[in-house]
Amino acid sequence: MYGPVVEQGIWRIRSNGELVALYEDLDIAADIKKKILEWTGYVVRNDHRRTGKKIFESKPEGSRRRERHRL
């Protein structure tokens, strides 16, 4: 999404100034949150037989020990 760019056959990372100019002061954290919400909506609309939907609707079973394991 905001990855490196090729200039004259050489890869380089974009600077913060380039990112701000390119995406018009878009907040990257807000954009990531937006993408997560889009993906969640996609999973919710998915068929109940799909793996992502099964995982999304599953309820964890059992308990997990919180203390340190004995050596």
KOLKOL-796814 format. One line per 2 residues: their letters; for each residue x, y, z of N, C-alpha, C. Coordinates in nm, 3 decimals, padded with zeros to 5 digits, always signed. Layout:
! residues N
a = X:Y:Z:X:Y:Z:X:Y:Z ~ ...
//
This chain:
! residues 71
my = +00.084:-00.118:+00.000:+00.000:+00.000:+00.000:+00.089:+00.125:+00.000 ~ +00.181:+00.134:+00.093:+00.270:+00.250:+00.100:+00.414:+00.204:+00.082
gp = +00.434:+00.107:-00.002:+00.562:+00.038:-00.014:+00.668:+00.114:-00.090 ~ +00.777:+00.043:-00.119:+00.891:+00.102:-00.187:+00.859:+00.133:-00.333
vv = +00.949:+00.206:-00.395:+00.932:+00.246:-00.534:+01.063:+00.219:-00.609 ~ +01.052:+00.192:-00.739:+01.170:+00.166:-00.822:+01.203:+00.292:-00.901
eq = +01.326:+00.338:-00.887:+01.374:+00.452:-00.965:+01.503:+00.413:-01.033 ~ +01.505:+00.417:-01.164:+01.622:+00.383:-01.244:+01.675:+00.244:-01.210
gi = +01.583:+00.149:-01.188:+01.620:+00.011:-01.159:+01.664:-00.015:-01.017 ~ +01.654:+00.084:-00.927:+01.696:+00.068:-00.788:+01.574:+00.089:-00.698
wr = +01.553:-00.006:-00.603:+01.443:+00.005:-00.509:+01.482:+00.097:-00.394 ~ +01.387:+00.179:-00.351:+01.411:+00.264:-00.234:+01.279:+00.283:-00.160
ir = +01.290:+00.312:-00.031:+01.173:+00.336:+00.053:+01.131:+00.481:+00.037 ~ +01.000:+00.503:+00.031:+00.950:+00.640:+00.019:+00.969:+00.716:+00.150
sn = +00.996:+00.845:+00.138:+01.013:+00.928:+00.257:+00.875:+00.970:+00.309 ~ +00.871:+01.015:+00.433:+00.746:+01.061:+00.492:+00.686:+01.177:+00.413
ge = +00.770:+01.265:+00.365:+00.722:+01.378:+00.286:+00.655:+01.333:+00.157 ~ +00.713:+01.232:+00.093:+00.652:+01.177:-00.029:+00.516:+01.114:+00.001
lv = +00.509:+01.041:+00.112:+00.382:+00.977:+00.148:+00.274:+01.080:+00.177 ~ +00.309:+01.186:+00.248:+00.212:+01.290:+00.279:+00.163:+01.356:+00.151
al = +00.254:+01.387:+00.060:+00.215:+01.450:-00.065:+00.133:+01.355:-00.153 ~ +00.171:+01.229:-00.154:+00.105:+01.131:-00.239:-00.037:+01.100:-00.191
ye = -00.055:+01.089:-00.064:-00.185:+01.049:-00.011:-00.260:+01.164:+00.057 ~ -00.218:+01.284:+00.032:-00.288:+01.405:+00.077:-00.320:+01.402:+00.226
dl = -00.217:+01.389:+00.309:-00.229:+01.391:+00.454:-00.318:+01.280:+00.508 ~ -00.326:+01.168:+00.441:-00.404:+01.054:+00.487:-00.337:+00.993:+00.609
di = -00.414:+00.969:+00.712:-00.362:+00.907:+00.833:-00.350:+00.757:+00.809 ~ -00.229:+00.705:+00.815:-00.206:+00.564:+00.782:-00.279:+00.474:+00.881
aa = -00.277:+00.507:+01.010:-00.346:+00.425:+01.110:-00.496:+00.421:+01.081 ~ -00.554:+00.533:+01.044:-00.697:+00.537:+01.011:-00.725:+00.454:+00.885
di = -00.635:+00.458:+00.790:-00.653:+00.380:+00.667:-00.648:+00.230:+00.697 ~ -00.557:+00.188:+00.785:-00.548:+00.047:+00.822:-00.675:+00.004:+00.894
kk = -00.725:+00.087:+00.985:-00.850:+00.056:+01.054:-00.966:+00.043:+00.955 ~ -00.967:+00.129:+00.855:-01.071:+00.123:+00.752:-01.064:-00.008:+00.675
ki = -00.943:-00.051:+00.640:-00.925:-00.176:+00.568:-00.969:-00.295:+00.652 ~ -00.941:-00.292:+00.783:-00.984:-00.399:+00.873:-01.136:-00.407:+00.876
le = -01.203:-00.291:+00.884:-01.349:-00.289:+00.882:-01.404:-00.341:+00.750 ~ -01.339:-00.306:+00.640:-01.383:-00.357:+00.509:-01.372:-00.509:+00.505
wt = -01.259:-00.563:+00.555:-01.240:-00.706:+00.556:-01.343:-00.774:+00.646 ~ -01.371:-00.716:+00.762:-01.471:-00.773:+00.853:-01.608:-00.777:+00.786
gy = -01.645:-00.673:+00.717:-01.771:-00.671:+00.644:-01.776:-00.779:+00.537 ~ -01.665:-00.801:+00.470:-01.657:-00.906:+00.369:-01.679:-01.042:+00.433
vv = -01.615:-01.067:+00.549:-01.629:-01.195:+00.617:-01.772:-01.215:+00.665 ~ -01.834:-01.111:+00.718:-01.972:-01.120:+00.767:-02.067:-01.157:+00.653
rn = -02.045:-01.103:+00.535:-02.132:-01.131:+00.421:-02.102:-01.265:+00.355 ~ -01.990:-01.328:+00.391:-01.947:-01.454:+00.331:-02.042:-01.568:+00.362
dh = -02.032:-01.673:+00.282:-02.109:-01.795:+00.303:-02.062:-01.865:+00.431 ~ -02.154:-01.930:+00.503:-02.120:-01.994:+00.630:-02.025:-02.113:+00.615
rr = -02.005:-02.163:+00.493:-01.914:-02.276:+00.470:-01.769:-02.232:+00.452 ~ -01.745:-02.104:+00.432:-01.609:-02.054:+00.409:-01.529:-02.055:+00.539
tg = -01.399:-02.080:+00.528:-01.312:-02.093:+00.645:-01.307:-01.965:+00.727 ~ -01.294:-01.851:+00.661:-01.288:-01.723:+00.733:-01.412:-01.698:+00.815
kk = -01.528:-01.731:+00.761:-01.655:-01.713:+00.832:-01.663:-01.807:+00.952 ~ -01.617:-01.932:+00.934:-01.617:-02.028:+01.045:-01.530:-01.978:+01.161
if = -01.414:-01.928:+01.128:-01.323:-01.878:+01.231:-01.383:-01.754:+01.298 ~ -01.442:-01.667:+01.220:-01.500:-01.544:+01.273:-01.614:-01.573:+01.371
es = -01.693:-01.675:+01.342:-01.809:-01.707:+01.425:-01.778:-01.808:+01.536 ~ -01.658:-01.863:+01.541:-01.625:-01.965:+01.639:-01.615:-01.906:+01.779
kp = -01.639:-01.992:+01.877:-01.626:-01.955:+02.018:-01.512:-02.039:+02.076 ~ -01.409:-01.977:+02.131:-01.297:-02.053:+02.188:-01.346:-02.139:+02.304
eg = -01.295:-02.261:+02.311:-01.334:-02.352:+02.417:-01.216:-02.376:+02.510 ~ -01.247:-02.417:+02.632:-01.144:-02.453:+02.727:-01.086:-02.331:+02.797
sr = -00.985:-02.357:+02.875:-00.920:-02.249:+02.948:-00.769:-02.259:+02.928 ~ -00.703:-02.154:+02.958:-00.559:-02.148:+02.941:-00.497:-02.119:+03.076
rr = -00.394:-02.191:+03.108:-00.325:-02.166:+03.235:-00.251:-02.034:+03.226 ~ -00.256:-01.959:+03.331:-00.193:-01.827:+03.330:-00.057:-01.825:+03.399
er = -00.033:-01.921:+03.489:+00.095:-01.919:+03.558:+00.204:-01.985:+03.475 ~ +00.324:-01.974:+03.523:+00.439:-02.032:+03.453:+00.436:-02.184:+03.467
hr = +00.473:-02.254:+03.360:+00.476:-02.399:+03.362:+00.588:-02.447:+03.454 ~ +00.565:-02.560:+03.517:+00.671:-02.619:+03.599:+00.781:-02.674:+03.511
l = +00.902:-02.658:+03.556:+01.018:-02.706:+03.479:+01.052:-02.849:+03.511
//
